[in-house]
């Protein structure tokens, strides 16, 4: 009855997810906070705030306090976490009193960035805070045998970063992080449309284009989509039609960066584990795993099997929650 509530938080650049042992994922909200700049008050958090991006009056700004998987604005992140904990408590039907929290951090995060995440969560009333590396959490969430001495290769394509890691015996043997993710794909699309059509589109439009007609570098039947934006020459609204082939070219360079990171990680793999990788292949997690054709493209390029995790968007959060079972094996508690 009085046991501590245990929750796992995936503090992502694009979304914050909260996982509990009994109920699974209880919260999945965009990591966006709407602030009133006059009073410094939080107006909205999550989905409500995301809907405000690009549509607010001058004194209200919708900001994303996490960039590239780490805290860019400490105060706003603390506010975001407070609201997240409150919503999670409501979803569980009880007030979260001194929960044990496991939070994932990017494997490339510096000790200062880790400390910032630790302090932000601790400040929200957590009793113990454990930090776990994101690729390890993703592997646990994708049902890989992380604690066994076999090679598990995880490619976690998130909103701000892509992390490639070889995990064996509960730890990261070798990893690479590149600051390429869903946000950069959106940015590539925005810049391409601006350059080619003199049309200004917002982040949300770019994200819709990516989801609907974005493709990895594979052959596919051409898809079209009409998009609306502001003409930079006349300043008036305008509609243009984009094809999936154009979007593919716009994202090409970013996709090749991800491939490079995977190759670099596999090249530095110990010889014993390389044999496992050929048999077991690579598992894709994160929102980027949902990009059309990415599985087919990667398996063709790296010539090992590529699998997509059962639910790639939630893998890290699920793994964060499940990791409490053997967190001490993974690392010591950070007090």
Beta strands, then each sheet from edge to edge (+ up, - down):
strand 1: 6-11
strand 2: 15-20
strand 3: 24-30
strand 4: 33-36
strand 5: 41-45
strand 6: 60-63
strand 7: 66-67
strand 8: 70-71
strand 9: 100-105
strand 10: 128-133
strand 11: 152-157
strand 12: 162-168
strand 13: 171-178
strand 14: 199-200
strand 15: 224-231
strand 16: 237-243
strand 17: 282-285
strand 18: 306-308
sheet 1: 3+ 2- 1+ 9+ 10+
sheet 2: 5+ 4- 6+
sheet 3: 7+ 8-
sheet 4: 13+ 12- 11+ 17+ 18+
sheet 5: 14+ 15- 16+
end
